[in-house]
Structures are given as structure tokens and as C-alpha cells.
């Protein structure tokens, strides 16, 4: 494995470059496995292994809300200026 920073050849299992100290491998986050019961009270409960990935829609929702508020504020400002400078 070659270092991206200095080009030094390092062993395949090395975490850091032996020449410059640059981190060679990025930490890979694996999906968390959760046991989830499947079924209703009348049925026998089975356990299913499911992999979960987390995605954050909160950031997207906040961006959309902020955009809408800004657009409304611009219309209000133009409305007030229109009334003042008639």
C-alpha cells in the first residue's frame, strides 16, 4: 500500500505511513444490526435481523423551512416598501 501523501510503500496492514505518519486507511463504519420482533400478539414472535442505516432528514427539513421563511420575509419587505413609496 502506498501513502497518498508522500508515496512511501507501506505494508498492507499498516494504519499509518512509516515515512510521514499520514493515516493510510479510513475507518469504515458498518451498519448496526438490531434484533426486531416481527408479528402480532396472536402470532408467534420471530426475531429478524435487519441492518439499519441512519439518514438525517432533519437537516433537509430545516433548510426547506429556512428557505420558505426567507421568501415570505422578502415578500413582506417588498409589500411594506410598496406601501411607503406609492
PyMOL commands that set and color helices and strands:
alter all, ss='L'
color gray80, all
select helices_A, chain A and resi 58-84
alter helices_A, ss='H'
color red, helices_A
select strands_A, chain A and resi 32-38+46-52
alter strands_A, ss='S'
color yellow, strands_A
deselect
rebuild
show_as cartoon
